[in-house]
């Protein structure tokens, strides 16, 4: 057992890392909230120059709708003020050309549209809309197919892998990359380890991809005929939280594209419940964190750092067996409890004292 003085010193060093991770998270939030990537346009104009100009304008129109879907809660979208092209230009900070092709008067392109934060907030704020800012959470998808003979190899080419590779998630809250399934992936984990969601094996695989979230997406059933079942495992590599994706029946292989879309939408919805920040209200809270081992605090600070609704964490006192923290956060205490539960943290009130611990 470490002396209390030594233990407190170690915790203090860890807290410095916590502060740094919080700063990094804030920087990520400001960088990707107002960027809409992968906007496709296909325009024919009277000449090449006009077609290009019309294509860029069309991309900006599409992007602002996508930005509203990202930042405004569904129940508030009817309140969004109308916007003309002149004002739209004032919201756009810049356009990046990911792909561009002109053939005569025909213009095709994929653009990334970057909006300026303050003009966007001013526009949406006119209607008194509480903004929701989301931070993208990229995910690595490991598609698996299990039939009567067992789980197919990681590099098996099938309709389930094709469905995930064809899914466009570039503008979503959870853009995905499909694991290559090549020899390097196979060296990192076996299909059996992937199927059961072995955390150590998934972590080895992630040394290659560096994704904050891993989704093991599983189809069970015969490839040639009959009904199928899709299910999965979601693993947060930053917080260590692992959760199951419930089984869903699919009529046949023709329905796998919709099944992949639905599974992704559910994962994105879960992430939005964590990542949404309603900046129309702020509050503070004093909490006590019981500490039995250094790993307790490391786990809690990692999970706190993954929640954008937690604006700031200040350490009031630090002892060998507990830490007293002051939280600045967006939303209400009930909302904070719900968000923290999604990352495996339990926030309870005992009398006048709030207590925070890992579940």
N, C-alpha and C positions, 0 to 999 in steps of 0.2 A: 504494500500500500504506500503510495507516494505521500510525503508530508503535505499538509494543506497548503503551505506557502509555495512549494514547488508546483503543485497542481494548479493553483491560481495563476502562476506565471505562465504555464503552458496554455491555459485558457485565454489569457490576455493576448498571447501571440496568435492564437487561433482567431480571436475576435478581429484582429487587424486584417486577416485574410477575408473574414466575413465582410468587413467594410469595403474592401477592394472588389469583392464579387458583386456587392450591391451597386457599386458605381458602374461596373461593366454591364450589369443588367439594365441599368437606366440608359446607358449609351445605346444598347441594342434596341431598347424600346423606342427611342427617339429616331433611330435610323430606319427601322422597317415599318413603322406604323403608317407612314404617309407615302410609302412607295408601293405602287401597283405594278408588279412584273408581268411579262408575258401577255400583253394585250395584242391580239391578232386583228389585222385589218386587211380588207381586200376591196379596192376601190378602182373604178374606171372613171376618168375625167375627160375633159375636152382636150387636154394636152398633158404631157408628162409632169410639168411643174404643178399644174392645178390638181392633178390626181394625187401627187405627193402631199400637197397642202391639205387637201380634203382628207387624206388618210391619217395624217397627224391629228387633225381636229376630231375625226371619228374616234381615234384611239383615246383622246382626252375625254370625250363624252362617255365612252365605255368605262374608262378608268374612274371617273368621278362617281358613277353609279356603283362600281365595285367598292370604292372607298366608303360610300354611305352604308353599304351592306356590312362592311367591316366595322365601322365606328358607331353606327346608330342601332340601338336595340330594335327588334322587329316591331314592337308596339309603338315606336316613335317615328317610324319611317314615313308615315302619312303626313307628319308635321314638317318634313324637310322643305325648306323654301325652294321655289323654282329657280333655275339658274340659266342665264343666257350665255352665249358664246363669249361675249365681251368680259363678263365677270369670271367665267371659267378660266380665261387666260390669266387673270390675276391670281388664281389659286395654284396654277402650275408653276413649279420652280424650274423644271427641266424635263427633257425627254431623252431617253437613251435608246439607241437603235441596236437591238439584239440581232435582228435579221431584216434585210431590205432587198427588194427586187422590183425593178421597173422594166416593163416590156411595152413600148409604145405609150399608150394612154392608160395602161393597166398597172396598178401599184399594189404590191403585197408587202407586208412587213409585220414584224413582231417587235413591239415597243415596250419599254419600261417607263412608266409615267411617275414622276416624283412631284408631290404636292408640297406647298409651303404650309407649315403648321398653323401659324397665326391667322392667315386669311381664311383657312378652312374652319378654324374654331369660331372666327367672327361670323362667317356665313351661317353655320349651323346654330350658333348661339342666338341668332336673331329670333328663332322660334322657341327659345328656352329649352332646347333639347339637351338632356344629359348625355354627354359624349361617352362612348365606350372605346377605349384604346386597347387594341390587342397586339400582342407580340407573337410573331410567327414562331412555331415550334416544329422545325423539320423532323421528319421521322424516317427511319429505315424500315422497309417492309421486307420480311422474309416469307415468301409464299411457299406453302407446302401442300402436297396432295397425298392423302392416305387412302389406299384402296385395300382390298382383301389381302394383298400380299405385303402390306406394310407401307411405310412412308417412302415416297419416291425421292431420288437424289436431288440435291439442291439445284443442280443445273438442268433438271428436267424441264423440257419445253412443253407447256400445256396451256389450256385455255385460262386457267387461273392466273398464271404468271402473265400471260398476254393481257388479261383484263387490267391488272395493276399497272403494267407498262403503258397501256393506252390511256389510263386515267389522267386527266389534266388537273393537277392540284397546285399549279404555280401561284395562283392568286389567293389560295385558301389560308386558313390559320395554321394548317398542318401540311405543308408541301412535303411530298414523299419521294424517296429514292428507293428503287427496288434492288435488293442485294444481287450481285452479279451471279453468285452461285458457282464461280470458277474454283480452281484448285486452291487458291489462297483462302477463299471462304470455307471450303471443305476442310482445310487444315485447321481452321479456327474452331469449328464446331461440327458435330455430326447432325444428321437429320433427326435422330432420336433425341439429342440434347435440345435442338430447336423445338421439337414437338412438345416437350414437357416444360419448355421455358426455363432451362437451366441458366441461372443468372451468371455464373462464372463463364460459361461458354459464350453467352450473348455479349458479355463484356469483352471477351477476346475478339469476337467478330467486330465489335465496335471500335477497336483500336485502328481499324482500317477506315471506317466511315465517319467516326466522330459525330454521331447523331444523338441529340438529347433524348429521343424517344425511339424505341424499337417496337414494331408491330409484327408478331408472328401470326400470319394469316393462314388459316388451315381450311382445306376442303376435304371432306370425307365422303367416299362413295365411288362407284364404278365410273371410269372415264367415258365409257362407250354408251351407257344407257342407265336409266333409272334416276331416282331423286338423289339429291346431294344435301349435305349439311355444311354450312360455313361457321367457323368460330375462330377464336384467336386469343392471344395474350398480348397485353400492352405493358411494356416495361420502361419506366422512366430512369434513364441511366444517371441522371443528376441527383435525384432524390432517393432512388432505390425502391420506389413504390412499384409494385407489380400487381396487375389486375387482369381478370378474365373478361373476354368479350363473349357474351352469351351465344349459344348455338342458334342458328337461323336456318330453316329449311329452304332449299332452292329446287325448283322443279326439275331442271336439267342444266347441262353445260351452257345452254343459250342464255341462261339467267345470271351467269357469273359476273358479267360486266356490271349489271345493276347491283349485285351483291357486294362487289368491291366498292362501288360508289357509296352504298349505304353504310358499309363498315367504316369507310373513311369519314363520312359525314358524322357518324356517331363519335369517332375519336376526336374529330375537330370540335364537335359540340362540347365534349368533356374538357378539352383544352380551353375553349372560350369561357367556360364557367370558372376556370382558374385565372385566365389572363385578362378578363375584362376589368377595366378600371373606370368606374363612374366618378368622374372628377367634379361632379356638381355637389358633392358633400365630402367633408373630411372630419376625422375624429382622432382622439388619442386614447391610449390604454396602457396601464401599468400591469405587467404580467410577471409571474414567477415561474422559472424553469427549473424543475428538480434535476440534479445532476448526480448520477451514480458512477459514471465513468466518462472519460474524455470523449468517447465515441457518441455518447448521448448528445453532447453539445454540438459536435461536428454534424451529426445527422440533422438536428433541429435547425442549425444555421443554414445548412444547404437547402433545406425545404423552405425556410422562410425567404431565402434569396430567390427562390423560383416563383414567388407570388408577386406580380406587379402591383397588386392592391396595397402591399406593405410599402409605404413611401420611405420610411426611415426607422432604424432600430438604434436606440441609445442604451448603453449599459449603465445602470444606476449603481448597482453593487454586484460584486463578484466574490463568491465564496466557494469552498471546495465542494459543497453539496448542493448549491443552487446559484442561479443568477437572477437578478431582478432587472427587467427590461422595460423600457418605455417605447411603445410603438406609435408611430404616426401612420395612419392608414386612410384609404379612401373607402367611402361607403359606411354602412352601419355595423354594429358588433355582430348582429345576426348574419349579415352577409359575410363578414370576416370569418366567422365560425364555419360557414358552409364552404368557403374557398379553401380554408386551411385543411378541412377534412378531406378535400380532394387530393391533397399532397401528403396525406398520412399524418397530419398533426391534429391533436385534440385540444380544443380550447374550452375550458369549463370555468364556471364561476362558483366559488365557494364563499358564500356570504358576500363580502365586499371585495374579495380578492380573486383575480383571474389567474388561472394556472395553465401553462402550455407544456405539452409533452408529446412525444411520438407515440403513435398507436401501435 
